[in-house]
Amino acid sequence: MQKLVLLRHGESIYNLENRFTGWTDVDLSEEGFRQAEQAGQLLLRNGFTFDVGFTSVLKRSIKTMHIVLDQMDHLWIPVKKSWRLNERFYGALQGLNKQETIDRYGEEQVHKWRRDPHESPPPITDQDERFPGHYLRYDDLTYRELPLTENLSETMTRALPFWHERIVPALRSDQKVIICAHGNSLRALIQYIENLSDEEVTRLDIPTAKPWVYELDDRLNSTKHYYIE
């Protein structure tokens, strides 16, 4: 039996301000730093150890992982970063207040943008300052890999190659793995691991900095999952 820990980053400044974040590289809030510390202490108290960690290339994910590993005295383990674990790219919604967006477009439409796996928010253009191609960290991506908008299905499509090529081999070699990422990139992985329907994943909500544990069999099929309290 193999255990895998998934962790959404701690509360970010945009979470606090109720804004759509996406690939906007905002920092953790004061509460987010505290949540990350508590997550690390919780994992330590429950006897978890790790051999390798995986994060996105966004600071709220990276810092949460660093704080968690610091609390566990595990800063020495390798942490591998990939844009494929980034949050879903929210297109033209990024930076907008969620309630103001509801007031403008209506609650039903905003709910579809947020939860429907096949519904994409309005796109930006490659001239928009929010376009990832303007940032050094994405220099090795092809133009086709740089999103203008994304739905959850597309988030899964770009996350799964990293899952199969980097995370699965670590698990198959009996390494103890922690993934610190984002609400939607983790929802995409959970949908794949559990073979959830689109309707089921629509109802899935992942709280910040609360460790989610999978127990996996020899074929990496989920036999049990739970939050650590």
C-alpha positions as CSV (number, residue, x, y, z in Angstrom):
1,M,0.0,0.0,0.0
2,Q,1.3,3.4,-1.0
3,K,0.3,6.8,0.3
4,L,0.1,10.0,-1.7
5,V,-0.6,13.4,-0.1
6,L,-2.3,16.2,-2.1
7,L,-2.2,19.7,-0.7
8,R,-3.8,22.9,-1.9
9,H,-1.7,25.9,-1.1
10,G,-2.6,28.1,1.8
11,E,-4.9,31.1,1.5
12,S,-3.5,33.6,-1.0
13,I,-4.0,37.3,-1.1
14,Y,-6.5,36.9,-4.0
15,N,-8.4,34.2,-2.1
16,L,-8.7,36.7,0.7
17,E,-9.9,39.5,-1.7
18,N,-12.3,37.0,-3.4
19,R,-10.6,37.4,-6.8
20,F,-10.1,35.0,-9.6
21,T,-6.4,34.1,-9.5
22,G,-5.4,31.6,-12.2
23,W,-1.8,32.0,-13.2
24,T,-1.5,35.4,-11.5
25,D,1.5,34.9,-9.2
26,V,0.1,36.3,-5.9
27,D,1.6,35.6,-2.5
28,L,0.1,33.8,0.5
29,S,-1.9,35.9,2.9
30,E,-0.9,36.1,6.6
31,E,-3.5,33.4,7.2
32,G,-2.1,31.4,4.3
33,F,1.3,31.3,5.9
34,R,-0.3,30.1,9.2
35,Q,-2.3,27.5,7.4
36,A,0.8,26.1,5.7
37,E,2.6,25.9,9.1
38,Q,-0.4,24.0,10.6
39,A,-0.4,21.6,7.6
40,G,3.2,20.8,8.1
41,Q,2.7,20.2,11.9
42,L,-0.3,18.0,11.2
43,L,1.6,15.8,8.8
44,L,4.5,15.6,11.3
45,R,2.2,14.6,14.1
46,N,0.6,11.9,12.0
47,G,4.0,10.3,11.2
48,F,4.3,11.3,7.5
49,T,7.6,11.5,5.8
50,F,8.4,12.3,2.2
51,D,11.1,11.4,-0.4
52,V,10.1,13.9,-3.1
53,G,7.7,16.9,-3.5
54,F,6.0,18.4,-6.6
55,T,4.7,21.9,-7.0
56,S,3.6,24.3,-9.7
57,V,5.8,27.3,-10.6
58,L,3.6,29.8,-8.7
59,K,4.8,31.2,-5.4
60,R,1.8,30.4,-3.4
61,S,2.3,26.7,-4.1
62,I,6.1,26.8,-3.8
63,K,6.0,28.7,-0.5
64,T,3.4,26.4,1.0
65,M,5.5,23.4,0.2
66,H,8.6,25.1,1.6
67,I,6.8,25.9,4.9
68,V,5.3,22.5,5.2
69,L,8.7,20.8,4.7
70,D,10.3,23.2,7.1
71,Q,7.8,22.3,9.8
72,M,8.6,18.6,9.2
73,D,12.4,19.2,9.0
74,H,12.3,17.9,5.5
75,L,13.7,20.8,3.5
76,W,16.4,18.5,2.2
77,I,14.1,16.5,0.0
78,P,14.0,17.4,-3.8
79,V,11.1,19.5,-4.9
80,K,10.3,19.4,-8.6
81,K,8.3,22.3,-10.1
82,S,6.2,22.3,-13.3
83,W,3.8,24.7,-15.0
84,R,1.7,21.7,-15.6
85,L,0.6,21.8,-12.0
86,N,-0.4,25.5,-12.2
87,E,-3.9,26.6,-11.4
88,R,-6.4,26.7,-14.2
89,F,-5.9,29.7,-16.4
90,Y,-8.9,31.9,-15.9
91,G,-8.4,34.1,-19.0
92,A,-10.0,37.5,-18.8
93,L,-11.5,36.8,-15.3
94,Q,-8.0,36.8,-13.7
95,G,-7.8,39.5,-11.1
96,L,-11.5,40.3,-11.1
97,N,-13.6,40.2,-7.9
98,K,-15.9,37.2,-8.0
99,Q,-18.9,38.9,-6.6
100,E,-18.6,41.8,-9.1
101,T,-18.2,39.3,-11.9
102,I,-21.5,37.6,-10.7
103,D,-23.2,41.0,-10.7
104,R,-22.0,41.6,-14.3
105,Y,-22.5,38.2,-15.9
106,G,-25.0,36.5,-13.6
107,E,-24.5,33.7,-11.1
108,E,-25.4,30.9,-13.5
109,Q,-22.8,31.9,-16.0
110,V,-20.1,32.4,-13.5
111,H,-20.9,29.1,-11.9
112,K,-20.4,27.4,-15.3
113,W,-17.1,29.2,-15.8
114,R,-15.9,28.0,-12.4
115,R,-17.3,24.5,-12.3
116,D,-18.3,23.1,-15.7
117,P,-15.3,21.0,-16.9
118,H,-16.0,22.1,-20.5
119,E,-16.8,25.8,-20.0
120,S,-14.0,28.2,-20.6
121,P,-14.0,31.8,-19.3
122,P,-13.6,34.7,-21.8
123,P,-10.0,34.5,-23.3
124,I,-7.4,37.2,-23.2
125,T,-5.2,38.1,-26.2
126,D,-1.4,37.5,-26.4
127,Q,-1.0,41.3,-26.0
128,D,-2.6,41.3,-22.5
129,E,-0.2,41.8,-19.7
130,R,-1.6,38.6,-18.1
131,F,-0.5,36.5,-21.1
132,P,2.1,33.9,-19.7
133,G,4.3,34.4,-22.8
134,H,5.5,37.7,-21.2
135,Y,7.1,35.9,-18.3
136,L,10.5,34.3,-18.1
137,R,9.4,31.2,-16.2
138,Y,7.4,30.1,-19.3
139,D,10.1,30.7,-21.9
140,D,10.4,27.0,-22.6
141,L,6.8,26.6,-23.5
142,T,5.6,26.5,-27.1
143,Y,3.1,29.1,-28.2
144,R,0.4,26.5,-28.3
145,E,1.1,25.6,-24.7
146,L,0.6,29.2,-23.5
147,P,-3.1,29.5,-22.6
148,L,-5.5,32.4,-23.4
149,T,-8.2,30.7,-21.3
150,E,-8.7,27.2,-19.9
151,N,-11.5,24.9,-18.7
152,L,-11.0,22.1,-16.2
153,S,-10.8,19.4,-19.0
154,E,-7.9,21.3,-20.6
155,T,-6.2,21.7,-17.2
156,M,-6.4,17.9,-16.8
157,T,-5.0,17.4,-20.4
158,R,-1.9,19.5,-19.6
159,A,-1.5,18.1,-16.0
160,L,-1.7,14.4,-16.9
161,P,1.6,14.1,-18.8
162,F,3.4,15.3,-15.7
163,W,1.5,12.8,-13.6
164,H,2.5,9.9,-15.9
165,E,6.0,11.0,-16.6
166,R,7.2,12.3,-13.3
167,I,4.8,11.4,-10.4
168,V,3.8,7.9,-11.3
169,P,7.5,6.7,-11.6
170,A,8.2,8.1,-8.2
171,L,5.3,6.2,-6.7
172,R,6.2,3.0,-8.5
173,S,9.7,3.2,-7.0
174,D,8.1,3.4,-3.6
175,Q,8.9,7.0,-3.0
176,K,6.7,8.9,-0.5
177,V,5.2,11.7,-2.5
178,I,3.6,15.1,-1.6
179,I,2.0,17.3,-4.3
180,C,1.3,20.9,-3.4
181,A,-0.7,22.6,-6.1
182,H,-4.0,24.4,-6.7
183,G,-7.7,23.9,-6.4
184,N,-8.3,23.1,-10.0
185,S,-5.1,21.3,-10.9
186,L,-5.8,19.0,-7.9
187,R,-9.4,18.6,-8.9
188,A,-8.2,17.5,-12.3
189,L,-5.8,14.9,-10.8
190,I,-8.5,13.7,-8.4
191,Q,-11.0,13.3,-11.3
192,Y,-8.4,11.1,-13.1
193,I,-7.4,9.1,-10.0
194,E,-11.0,8.4,-9.0
195,N,-12.4,8.3,-12.5
196,L,-15.0,10.8,-11.4
197,S,-17.8,11.9,-13.8
198,D,-18.0,15.5,-14.9
199,E,-21.0,16.0,-12.6
200,E,-19.1,14.5,-9.6
201,V,-16.0,16.7,-10.1
202,T,-18.3,19.8,-10.4
203,R,-19.3,19.2,-6.8
204,L,-15.7,18.7,-5.6
205,D,-14.4,21.5,-3.4
206,I,-10.8,21.4,-2.0
207,P,-10.1,23.6,1.0
208,T,-6.8,25.4,1.4
209,A,-3.8,23.7,3.2
210,K,-5.8,20.6,4.3
211,P,-3.8,17.5,3.5
212,W,-5.7,15.0,1.4
213,V,-4.3,11.4,1.6
214,Y,-4.7,8.6,-1.0
215,E,-4.0,5.0,-0.1
216,L,-3.1,3.3,-3.4
217,D,-2.7,-0.4,-4.3
218,D,0.1,-1.9,-6.3
219,R,-1.5,-0.6,-9.6
220,L,-1.9,2.8,-8.1
221,N,-5.6,2.5,-7.9
222,S,-7.2,4.4,-5.0
223,T,-8.4,2.1,-2.2
224,K,-9.1,4.9,0.3
225,H,-8.9,8.6,0.7
226,Y,-9.3,11.0,3.6
227,Y,-8.4,14.4,5.0
228,I,-6.0,14.5,7.9
229,E,-7.7,16.2,10.8
